[in-house]
């Protein structure tokens, strides 16, 4: 009896020791290794682009001064009033998208004629006080070198701010001056002037290469010659003090090379998992 119990205990101990060893020799299920994590690479945005714009602008006349010659020493007068009507303009440019947040371009805009109406106060023949009515118009070619900060892109919309510096070729038409002494005509002045601009707006992705650009631009054109001397009135020349232009703009931009921020990001590459072998 003792031998049987002893053999049973030994058999139980043997089974407890041999079980794990036999289990280790049995084939185990192989789980697929998880694919390596591949982070999406940042989009390298950049490349050349062209643009075309149209706008409606309101010009603000900064005033003007003129010289009057007569029997007495010459005197200087100023316009009592002066205003400019709104007009259309169109422009084009070429630029480079440096990265996702910064770009530059060169633009040229032709501002169509803005009609001018003003008045001066003085004395007509016989020393009678009188007020004149003065009419003319101006047009301008505005050339700017611009830089922009693209704040970010959300759902295809990219707000931006920018600034530009350059020059404007301003041409005034003939100034028609009418008062109690009659009608007088002064040849308009023209020439290059310093100009700068500040702008803000947003672009929207129409395709992976084409953007709709809508915004506001404030431009300042320095003062310059407005009209020439007229011998029949002994008045002139006249100089305006500058023009402020407020523009509501809309246009299209087309990007040629590089990666556009309108293009969908490339799909990350996930390599095939390597096979796992067991002995």
ABEGO torsion letter per residue (X at the ends): XAAAAAAAAAAAAAAAAAAAAAAAABBBBBBBBBBBBBBBBBBBBEEBBBBBBBBBBBBBBAEBBBBBBBABBBBBBBBABBBBBBBBBBBBBBBBBABAABBBBBBBBBBBBBBBBBBBBBBBBGGBBBBBBBBBBBBBBBBBBBBBBBAEBBGGBBBBBBBBBEBBBBBBBBBBBBBAAEBBBBBBBBEBBBBBBBBBEBBBBABAABBBBBBBBBBBBBBBBABBBBAAAGBOBBBBAEBBBBBBBBBBBBBABEBBAABBBBBBBBBBBBBBBBX
